[in-house]
Amino acid sequence: MGLTVTDRFLKYVTFDTKSSEETGTTPSTPGQRVFAEALVNELEALGLEDISIDEHSYVMATLPANTDSEETPVIGFIAHLDTSPDMSGKDVNPRIVSYQGGDIILNKEDNVVLSPAMFPELNDYVGQELIVTDGKTLLGADDKAGVAAIIGAMQYLKEHPEIKHGKIRIGFTPDEEIGQGADHFDVAKFGCQWGYTIDGGQIGELEFENFNAAGAKIIFKGLNVHPGYAKDKMVNASLLALDFASWLPSAQRPENTTGYEGFFHLTNMTGSVEEATLSYIVRDHDRNLFEQKKQLLQLLVDRMNGMHPESTRLEIRDQYYNMREVVEPQKHIIDIAFEAMTAVGVKPLVKPIRGGTDGARLSFMGLPCPNIFAGGLNFHGRYEFLPVKSLEKSMETIIKITELTAQKS
């Protein structure tokens, strides 16, 4: 017998794979390459085939079919190597606690406490084992839980040939957390009819709807003259930016939205009298509302230029789209995942992602790819935790999907 899925996860979080938006390389950090190479060695030891790692550290491998049916679709499972730049993933020091309710002291010295008062979802896991941080780093369940669940499932299928399945492909990508996980993904080489990213949160999550997304930058040009003699001459670019921000509807900010509601999120601002910039991310599940949001930005830019000619310009770039457009017409992909969860005792929670995944971009690259839970909660920070049972159920769901896919072909 090999490692348990929990053992694998605890091993994987020792790798520092925090990605970076600053380097301009793929992978963006060397630790991701180190982790990728370690996974290649593991996959070789497990006896998988067609194992590859390319110059960008994309890892792919095959578990061959053990059924004679040539009709069984080739399916894939994908997770990402990197952890969020939001917090350190170096020297992660996890521990397993048997949770009986109340507060969990993560770090007594720094008074870091994981409390149901702040995170009421803890109450759903009373009586379970939880993997928690030491309060100094994130945990890395996003997405090393997904990596562990996939490799754990492949190990289990190797050890249980009585479970019939078709050809299975697995893939691990760099730099998902900085929105670049699909940049160099070779869909043709992966060779699947559909796939699943194992990158969701709480147990049961099944997601095939995500935001349409764009990034926008509004640049304001001012006119700087001596403030003592500025009357009817000065144009303060920073004040133009403040006015512009106030024109956007406050009800459509992230802190005021939920569910299917989209938003304008001001992510960065810089400014002087001479020049100022506002950086936004624009999000909406509905494609028409998404386009309207982008149009509103242009209308407001035109309004500002009407008041201060040639002062303001908009740079906007679409980032990804709602995978529902691609996945929903092939509903059997969702139905199989739904049935698999139910079969292993998990209640499916079908809900929209208030964000994006590699699967969203891959879906528009020709690989329909909804997202399935890996089990972690409170991603990207020191309060992240992973219920052991949820991780195990993620692995069981993968196994059951492969079995059902073969049975239905």
Secondary structure as GFF3:
##gff-version 3
##sequence-region A 1 409
A	DSSP	alpha_helix	5	12	.	.	.	ID=ss1
A	DSSP	alpha_helix	30	46	.	.	.	ID=ss2
A	DSSP	beta_strand	49	53	.	.	.	ID=ss3
A	DSSP	beta_strand	59	63	.	.	.	ID=ss4
A	DSSP	beta_strand	75	80	.	.	.	ID=ss5
A	DSSP	beta_strand	95	98	.	.	.	ID=ss6
A	DSSP	beta_strand	104	107	.	.	.	ID=ss7
A	DSSP	beta_strand	112	114	.	.	.	ID=ss8
A	DSSP	three_ten_helix	120	125	.	.	.	ID=ss9
A	DSSP	beta_strand	129	132	.	.	.	ID=ss10
A	DSSP	alpha_helix	141	159	.	.	.	ID=ss11
A	DSSP	beta_strand	168	173	.	.	.	ID=ss12
A	DSSP	three_ten_helix	176	178	.	.	.	ID=ss13
A	DSSP	alpha_helix	187	190	.	.	.	ID=ss14
A	DSSP	beta_strand	194	200	.	.	.	ID=ss15
A	DSSP	beta_strand	205	207	.	.	.	ID=ss16
A	DSSP	beta_strand	212	221	.	.	.	ID=ss17
A	DSSP	three_ten_helix	227	229	.	.	.	ID=ss18
A	DSSP	alpha_helix	237	247	.	.	.	ID=ss19
A	DSSP	three_ten_helix	250	252	.	.	.	ID=ss20
A	DSSP	three_ten_helix	254	256	.	.	.	ID=ss21
A	DSSP	beta_strand	263	271	.	.	.	ID=ss22
A	DSSP	beta_strand	275	284	.	.	.	ID=ss23
A	DSSP	alpha_helix	287	307	.	.	.	ID=ss24
A	DSSP	beta_strand	312	320	.	.	.	ID=ss25
A	DSSP	alpha_helix	324	327	.	.	.	ID=ss26
A	DSSP	three_ten_helix	328	330	.	.	.	ID=ss27
A	DSSP	alpha_helix	332	343	.	.	.	ID=ss28
A	DSSP	beta_strand	349	350	.	.	.	ID=ss29
A	DSSP	alpha_helix	358	364	.	.	.	ID=ss30
A	DSSP	beta_strand	371	373	.	.	.	ID=ss31
A	DSSP	beta_strand	385	387	.	.	.	ID=ss32
A	DSSP	alpha_helix	388	407	.	.	.	ID=ss33
###
